[in-house]
Amino acid sequence: MRRMTLCQLFVIGLAIAVGSATGTRAENVDLSTVPDRNTVQLTIYNSEDLTLVRETRKISLKRGINPLQFSWANTLIDPTSVELKFLTHRDELEVLDTTFPHAKPQLLYWNVESEFDGEATIEITYFTSGIRWSADYVLVADQDETKIAFEGFVRVFNDSGEEYEDAQVRLVVGEINLVERIAQLASIGTKDVADLGKAATVRWKKEAVKYSMFADADSSGAGLGEMREEKGIIKEGLSEYFLFTIDGTETIANGWSKRMRSVKPVDVPLKIQYRYREVEYGSQLVRMYLMRNDVGSNLGTSPLPDGIVRVFRDNGRDGLSFLASQSINYIPIGDEIELNLGVDSEVVFELVKGRVWRDHIWIKVDGADVFRRVDDGNIAVDVRGSVAGWDEHAYYIQHVRNFSGKPIELEIRRLLPGHVVFRNGLGAVLHDYQTVQVTAKVTAGQRAQIRYEVVQHMGRNEKQANVKLVDIR
């Protein structure tokens, strides 16, 4: 006997036409059937614990009124979100009403009027909770660290109370700005969304998510198997998200999880860079694996979902060495994939602060609103008053010793708040208006000294918050 799922659709009161050869009159009998799902699609939106379920079934109808029964007992299905649509014979079928019987609180009836006897395809959509997904990636670098085998997986967890057989799975990757979407659908100002009541907010939130999840589907009447799948980023105001479709179908059993491949194994070009970024990585020099999510790197067909990356390296002895495990955020098409492998014991880095001095000192004379510059080079003039401004000079040397067997690329990025002059002979560039970036290469077995001077304008000398580059080569 076929096992019934918790979410059941019944067709009640089928017309059974007895053969005319017997002369027997056609009668309506009280029969119920449970049609199998033809197709089912799950679109999972982790951020709101919402999954939009779209399923199609074929049902037999008689001319006249047909009661259809839908049950969600022992599941997390939201009954207020259940909708019925006709995919075939739409001009000959109509939902007359929807009834929620008091005696059976986890049940609803649709009364469907049919103008024909025969079979029709219907689509039922609803929201459920308790289904979530997580992504993980396995990366294996070759021995020379010039390329990396890139493979991705998605694990779907089902605690919804319902089992979904042969389901197509789609993931909402990125963020949908629900406030903006609610305001648009409710025809109110964005600032008025917060004033909505709780029930209204919940209702509009679900409408907003449903609108977004249906954004790339052709609802012209095609079945799920014929649905059009857009491959691209959807940008709507402040929203940017992607509907990531897992190839094939899988059975997502209730109370279980299912791991599915999301990125087929590909070889991706690999770049290694050593970085000093105190704001991001602290005061240490770290080793980075860099890749790009684009077509030229054999990726780039879609954004990459948030997930855990586990990185290994071929150790040349028919084995793998574990290098790092790291979380990554949503990576759009064309963006760089950055993996921090931590400190490399074969590359020694040291930041030394050398000579410090002050000049361009201004004094506010006691008893008067008068400022006098009191230094001439390094010779100060004896004037009584309070210091109103000066320039602070600091000389830095960054030592790098490369004991590895191959040349390395080095990037140094320093945040210098305030009004600063950066004097260097390194070809430095500005990453932003307060951040200086220097790049260098250090050959295998050699050392490098990166020297520069930072001049900080203080007090009366400070005019604006930015960094000015001065090349002293």
Secondary structure, 3 states (H helix, E strand, C coil): CCCCCCCEEEEECCEECCCHHHCCCCEECCCEECCCEEEEEEEEEHHHCEEEEEEEEEEEECCEEEEEEEECCCCCECHHHCEEEECCCHHHEEEEEEECCCCCCCEEEEEEEECCCEEEEEEEEEEECCEEEEEEEEEEECCCCCEEEEEEEEEEEECCCCCEEEEEEEEEEEECCHHHHHHHHHCCCHHHHHHCCHHHHHHHHHHHHHHHHCCCCCCCCCCHHHCCCCCCCEEECCEEEEEEECCCCEEECCCCEEEEEEEEEEEEECEEEEEEEHHHHCCCCEEEEEEECCHHHCCCCCCECCEEEEEEEECCCCCEEEEEEEEECCECCCCEEEEEEECCCCEEEEEEEEEEEEEEEEEEECCCCCEEECEECCEECCCCEEEEEEEEEEEEEEEEEECCCCCEEEEEEEECCCEEEEEECCCCEEEECCEEEEEEEECCCCEEEEEEEEEEEEECCCCCCEEEEEECC
